[in-house]
């Protein structure tokens, strides 16, 4: 058995890929629903640390679905780009970026790229003066420090970190947009084979440019949902709230963007910090 073999989908004839993707989307929807049921139990028992860990897991599972849907929204003739997108299915940082972008409301595609780039840096400067300390990638650090006990190296010295450090600040987190979106997509029929065909058809002639405004994406989202309704592909459980979520919160496609970690030279950050001067 070979795990993380999603790129093998590209070895299938093009018409056989959507059924395989639909199968995976159905499994992801079921997985996230199961985890959310378990999260309710943890919240009721006030088991905040376990809830935090499982929430992150559920968010990343839902992000996998958005990655697959972006594969469907991409032009299907560029195998290199398609392979890159399928590879993102197994990348923690990419999944965290998808989770983060589902929470945001960029006005145009240029802003999407700026937001994504801000999440990719391996290290960055921050602090009261914005340059005081060097930190590692925020998304990965938050993810790992909420799950693992680890021994870390920092500028102030080496130390142990543990998820227990956050116990005093734990509370039930709101359901992430990425999970809410997946539930809506599932009930609206987006994740079915016919639903994927509707999505692909509406995005097949679209080329995203920096100036592409959110209203254009909103219009496409609306057209997709309307066709799903017209073709009776929605399930009996679908609601008007599901339609609103899919229309207003389905993010820009990110298949064309670089989502890999940007390696930042720490010595450059140190030099930037050393040359910093206050504005006053």
C-alpha positions as CSV (number, residue, x, y, z in Angstrom):
1,X,0.0,0.0,0.0
2,X,1.2,3.5,-0.9
3,X,-0.2,6.3,1.2
4,X,-0.6,9.9,0.0
5,X,-1.0,8.7,-3.6
6,X,-3.6,11.2,-4.7
7,X,-1.5,12.3,-7.7
8,X,-2.3,8.9,-9.2
9,X,-5.7,10.3,-10.2
10,X,-3.9,12.0,-13.1
11,X,-3.1,8.5,-14.5
12,X,-6.9,8.0,-14.9
13,X,-8.7,9.1,-18.1
14,X,-10.1,12.6,-17.5
15,X,-13.7,11.5,-17.4
16,X,-12.9,9.0,-14.6
17,X,-11.4,11.6,-12.2
18,X,-14.6,13.3,-11.0
19,X,-16.2,10.1,-9.7
20,X,-13.1,9.3,-7.7
21,X,-13.0,12.9,-6.3
22,X,-16.7,12.8,-5.5
23,X,-16.1,9.6,-3.6
24,X,-13.3,11.3,-1.6
25,X,-15.5,14.4,-0.9
26,X,-18.3,12.2,0.4
27,X,-15.9,10.5,2.8
28,X,-14.5,13.8,3.9
29,X,-17.9,15.1,4.6
30,X,-18.8,12.1,6.7
31,X,-15.4,12.3,8.5
32,X,-15.9,15.9,9.5
33,X,-19.5,15.3,10.6
34,X,-18.3,12.5,12.9
35,X,-15.6,14.7,14.3
36,X,-18.0,17.5,14.9
37,X,-20.3,15.1,16.8
38,X,-17.3,14.1,19.0
39,X,-16.5,17.8,19.5
40,X,-19.9,18.3,20.9
41,X,-19.2,15.6,23.5
42,X,-15.8,17.2,24.4
43,X,-17.4,20.6,24.7
44,X,-20.1,19.4,27.0
45,X,-17.5,17.7,29.2
46,X,-15.3,20.9,29.1
47,X,-12.4,18.9,27.8
48,X,-10.9,21.9,26.1
49,X,-7.5,20.6,25.2
50,X,-8.9,17.5,23.4
51,X,-11.5,19.8,21.8
52,X,-8.8,22.1,20.5
53,X,-6.8,19.3,19.0
54,X,-9.8,17.6,17.4
55,X,-11.1,21.0,16.1
56,X,-7.8,21.5,14.2
57,X,-8.0,18.0,12.8
58,X,-11.6,18.6,11.7
59,X,-10.6,21.9,10.1
60,X,-7.8,20.3,8.1
61,X,-10.0,17.5,6.9
62,X,-12.5,20.0,5.7
63,X,-9.7,22.0,4.0
64,X,-8.9,18.8,2.0
65,X,-12.3,19.1,0.4
66,X,-11.7,22.7,-0.6
67,X,-8.4,21.6,-2.2
68,X,-10.2,18.9,-4.2
69,X,-12.9,21.4,-5.3
70,X,-10.2,23.8,-6.4
71,X,-8.8,20.9,-8.5
72,X,-12.2,20.8,-10.2
73,X,-12.3,24.6,-10.7
74,X,-8.9,24.5,-12.4
75,X,-8.2,24.2,-16.2
76,X,-7.8,20.5,-16.8
77,X,-5.2,20.6,-19.5
78,X,-2.2,21.6,-17.3
79,X,-1.1,18.3,-15.7
80,X,1.8,20.0,-13.8
81,X,-0.5,22.5,-12.1
82,X,-3.1,19.7,-11.4
83,X,-0.4,17.5,-9.9
84,X,0.7,20.4,-7.7
85,X,-2.8,20.9,-6.5
86,X,-3.3,17.3,-5.6
87,X,0.0,17.3,-3.7
88,X,-1.4,20.0,-1.5
89,X,-3.9,17.5,-0.1
90,X,-1.2,16.1,2.2
91,X,0.5,19.4,3.2
92,X,-0.2,20.8,6.6
93,X,0.7,24.4,5.8
94,X,-1.5,24.4,2.6
95,X,-4.4,23.0,4.5
96,X,-4.0,25.6,7.2
97,X,-3.9,28.3,4.5
98,X,-7.2,27.1,3.1
99,X,-8.7,27.1,6.6
100,X,-7.5,30.7,7.1
101,X,-8.7,32.0,3.8
102,X,-12.1,30.6,4.4
103,X,-12.4,33.0,7.3
104,X,-11.4,36.1,5.2
105,X,-13.2,38.3,2.8
106,X,-10.7,39.6,0.2
107,X,-12.0,42.2,-2.2
108,X,-10.0,40.9,-5.3
109,X,-7.6,38.3,-6.3
110,X,-4.6,40.6,-5.7
111,X,-5.6,40.7,-2.1
112,X,-5.9,36.9,-2.0
113,X,-2.3,36.6,-3.1
114,X,-1.1,39.2,-0.6
115,X,-2.9,37.3,2.3
116,X,-1.6,34.0,1.1
117,X,2.0,35.3,0.9
118,X,1.7,36.6,4.4
119,X,0.9,33.1,5.6
120,X,3.8,31.3,3.7
121,X,6.9,32.8,5.4
122,X,8.9,30.3,7.4
123,X,9.9,33.1,9.8
124,X,8.9,36.6,10.4
125,X,9.5,39.6,12.7
126,X,7.0,40.8,15.3
127,X,6.7,42.4,18.7
128,X,5.7,45.8,20.2
129,X,7.9,47.5,17.5
130,X,7.1,44.9,14.8
131,X,10.8,43.8,14.8
132,X,11.5,42.7,18.3
133,X,11.6,38.9,17.9
134,X,11.9,36.4,15.2
135,X,9.0,33.9,15.1
136,X,8.5,30.8,13.0
137,X,5.5,30.4,10.6
138,X,2.5,31.3,12.7
139,X,0.1,28.7,11.2
140,X,2.4,25.8,11.7
141,X,3.5,26.9,15.2
142,X,-0.1,27.3,16.4
143,X,-1.0,23.9,14.9
144,X,1.9,22.0,16.4
145,X,2.0,23.7,19.8
146,X,-1.7,22.9,20.3
147,X,-1.1,19.2,19.6
148,X,2.4,18.2,20.7
149,X,4.8,18.4,23.6
150,X,8.1,19.6,22.1
151,X,11.5,21.0,23.0
152,X,12.0,24.2,21.1
153,X,14.9,26.7,20.4
154,X,14.1,30.4,20.6
155,X,16.2,33.5,20.8
156,X,15.7,33.7,24.6
157,X,16.9,30.1,25.0
158,X,15.6,26.5,24.7
159,X,12.5,25.3,26.5
160,X,9.7,22.8,26.5
161,X,6.3,23.6,25.1
162,X,3.1,21.8,25.9
163,X,-0.6,22.2,24.9
164,X,-1.2,22.4,28.7
165,X,0.1,26.0,28.6
166,X,-3.2,27.0,27.0
167,X,-5.5,25.3,29.4
168,X,-6.4,28.4,31.3
169,X,-7.5,30.2,28.1
170,X,-9.5,27.3,26.5
171,X,-13.1,27.7,25.5
172,X,-15.3,26.2,22.8
173,X,-14.1,27.6,19.5
174,X,-16.7,28.6,17.0
175,X,-17.2,26.2,14.1
176,X,-14.7,27.1,11.4
177,X,-16.1,28.4,8.2
178,X,-14.2,25.7,6.3
179,X,-16.3,23.0,8.1
180,X,-19.5,24.9,7.7
181,X,-18.8,25.2,4.0
182,X,-18.2,21.5,3.5
183,X,-21.5,20.7,5.2
184,X,-23.3,23.2,3.0
185,X,-21.6,21.8,-0.2
186,X,-22.5,18.3,0.8
187,X,-26.2,19.1,1.4
188,X,-26.4,21.2,-1.8
189,X,-25.0,18.4,-4.0
190,X,-21.8,20.1,-4.9
191,X,-19.8,17.1,-3.8
192,X,-21.8,14.7,-6.1
193,X,-20.5,13.6,-9.5
194,X,-23.2,15.7,-11.2
195,X,-22.5,18.6,-8.9
196,X,-18.8,18.6,-9.7
197,X,-19.7,18.7,-13.4
198,X,-21.7,21.9,-12.7
199,X,-18.8,23.4,-10.8
200,X,-16.3,22.5,-13.6
201,X,-18.6,23.9,-16.3
202,X,-19.0,27.3,-14.6
203,X,-15.3,27.7,-14.1
204,X,-14.0,26.2,-17.3
205,X,-13.7,29.5,-19.1
206,X,-12.6,31.7,-16.2
207,X,-9.1,33.1,-15.9
208,X,-8.3,34.8,-12.6
209,X,-6.3,38.0,-12.8
210,X,-5.1,40.3,-10.0
211,X,-8.0,42.7,-10.7
212,X,-10.6,39.9,-10.6
213,X,-13.1,41.3,-8.1
214,X,-15.0,39.2,-5.5
215,X,-18.3,40.2,-7.2
216,X,-17.2,38.0,-10.2
217,X,-16.7,35.0,-8.0
218,X,-19.9,35.7,-6.1
219,X,-21.8,35.7,-9.4
220,X,-20.3,32.3,-10.4
221,X,-21.1,30.9,-7.0
222,X,-24.6,32.1,-7.3
223,X,-25.0,30.5,-10.8
224,X,-23.6,27.2,-9.5
225,X,-26.1,27.0,-6.6
226,X,-29.0,28.0,-8.9
227,X,-28.1,25.3,-11.4
228,X,-27.9,22.7,-8.6
229,X,-31.4,23.7,-7.5
230,X,-32.7,23.8,-11.0
231,X,-31.4,20.3,-11.7
232,X,-32.7,19.0,-8.4
233,X,-29.2,18.0,-7.2
234,X,-29.7,19.4,-3.7
235,X,-30.6,17.0,-0.9
236,X,-33.7,17.2,1.2
237,X,-31.5,18.4,4.1
238,X,-30.3,21.5,2.2
239,X,-31.4,24.9,3.6
240,X,-31.4,28.5,2.5
241,X,-28.5,29.0,4.9
242,X,-26.5,26.4,3.0
243,X,-27.1,28.3,-0.2
244,X,-26.1,31.6,1.3
245,X,-22.9,30.0,2.7
246,X,-21.9,28.5,-0.6
247,X,-22.6,31.8,-2.5
248,X,-21.1,34.3,-0.1
249,X,-18.3,32.3,1.5
250,X,-16.8,30.0,-1.1
251,X,-13.4,31.5,-1.4
252,X,-11.5,32.5,-4.6
253,X,-9.8,29.5,-6.2
254,X,-6.2,29.2,-5.2
255,X,-5.0,26.5,-7.6
256,X,-2.9,29.1,-9.5
257,X,-1.1,30.5,-6.4
258,X,2.1,29.4,-4.8
259,X,1.1,28.0,-1.4
260,X,4.4,26.4,-0.5
261,X,6.4,27.6,2.5
262,X,8.6,30.5,1.7
263,X,12.1,30.0,3.2
264,X,13.1,33.2,4.9
265,X,16.8,33.8,5.7
266,X,17.0,34.4,9.4
267,X,20.1,36.5,8.9
268,X,18.2,38.9,6.7
269,X,15.6,39.3,9.5
270,X,18.3,40.0,12.0
271,X,19.8,42.6,9.7
272,X,16.4,44.2,9.2
273,X,15.9,44.3,12.9
274,X,19.3,45.8,13.5
275,X,18.7,48.6,11.0
276,X,15.2,49.4,12.3
277,X,14.7,53.0,13.4
278,X,11.6,54.3,15.3
279,X,9.3,56.7,13.4
280,X,9.5,59.4,16.1
